[in-house]
């Protein structure tokens, strides 16, 4: 019998909910949170009660019988760096999230909300493929400064889901037998190299590429100079890295539809910036292809910007000499969360233990 799983994906200004029965989505709803709703909270973890109430109200409106659930699975937040997979939520994980203060992300609320709903029902709570999935090889992890090893952060959940989908539906073989590059491009971006079923290398949007709301790709010497120029505070510089960089810094908007409309109307500067962003992304793909000795089965383009014909055409033209490009537009995080929980419930995978992860941190 198909398992019924409630999935929760907290974002900075929204909470996405969905109920799945196996692979079938019974319903989904996006709860929007206005700036006025959130302005009284000094720290993202203070939003837990507010978001829980909104979730419970939405479930009541949809007449969801919580007693019929088999599990709750939420987007994983800033755990210690870890392997991919589904982790069972416990109080230790929740307590750990309340220790994350610097640049705390809304995804950190996921395990809190999942456990609050699941625990009274006597069912398991999970998180799946958190943003800190890091399976880099030792060679890939090296930087030129011992204090700053490269660490993988980004869109692990959607990238892994699309890699598994491509392996199954396109290549018709296990993910472990595929060599894939996945580029996720939305408000932020990241590229991941899959070999042997693992994400063995990747490029973050604060490294060699930039994205609609992310700054990356600049020379470190210039960044250091700007940091100490007195022009910006540390907070303002971090704002460029996450939220106010990329298209926002150049064009005042992260809306790709608006930027493409400007390009259609003849705005040459908008075209230069947009193409420059895409160029930085294909450069990252090329670097990962080189790291894989040029042996790549498919390049997957996913995330919200993959819906754009302009984006897909630009990237495909640049990188199709490496491998065929599969466009899997959109964000399938809700489906990926449900699938991760079901793999555990159906005995296909064993849930990972957070306490063991904490021991290694």
C-alpha positions, 0 to 999 in steps of 0.5 A: 500500500502506498505510503502517505507522506506530508512534505514541508519546504520552508523558504525565506518568504513561503512555506510549501506543503504537499501531501503524497500517496506514494508518487501521487501528489494529493494536494500542494499549497504554497503559504506566502509570508509577507514582510509584515508577517516576518518583520517582528522575528529577529532570527529565522528560528523564532518563526517556528510557532508562526509557521506551524500555525499556518501549516495546521490551518492550511491542513485543516482547510484541506481536511487532511486526516493527520492520523492517516499519515505514515511520515512527515518529511521536510527540507533539510537545513544547515546540518554538519556537512554530510552524505546524501540520503534521508535522515531521521529527525530527532530532538538532537537535530532540532537542538542543533539547528538552534545553534546555527546563528550565522546566515541561518536559512529558513530551511533550518525550520524544516526538521523542527516543523516536521518533528512537531507534527509527527511526534504527537502522531507517533510517526517518523519525521525525516529530512532528505538531502540537506543543503550541506550534502558534501561528498567531495573527493579529497582532491576536489576539496583542496584549495590554496589555503589550508584554513579554507578547504572547499566545501559543497553547499547548494541545491542537493535535493533537487540536483540528486532527484533530477540525477536519479530521474535521468538515470532511470528514465533517460539512461535506463541504468542505476545512478551509480553507473552514470556520470552526470553534471547537474546545473540548478539555476533559480534565484541561486545556482549550483552545479554538481558532478555525479560519479558512482552515485555520489556528488564528488565535486560541485561549484557553488554560486559564490565560487566560479559562477553567479546567479540572479541573486548571488555574487560569485566569480570575482577575483579573491584579491579584488574581493578582499580589497573591497571588504577593507575599503570602508565602502561596505560593512561585513553585513552588506558584503554578505548581502551581495553573496546571498540575496543582493548580488548577481542580476540584482546588483547589475540590473536591480531585479532577479526576475528573469522574465523581466530581464528577457523582456528588456533584452527583447526590447533592445536593452544591450546592457541587460543582454550582456549581464544575462549572457555573462551570468549564463557564460559563468554557468557553462564555464562551471560545467566545463570545469566539472567535465574536465574533472571527470576526464571528459566522460559525461553521459548527460548534462542536466539543466534544472531549476526555475530558469530552465523553463526559459528557452533563452537559457536552455538554448544558450547553455545547450549551444555551449556545452552539447559538445561535452554530452547531450543536454537534458532540460528538466525545468522546475524545482521538484523538491516536494516530490524529492522529499516524498520519494526520500521518505518512501524509500525508507518506509518501503525498506529500499534505504535505511534512514541515516542517524543524525547522532552519528553525523554529529559525532563526526562534526 
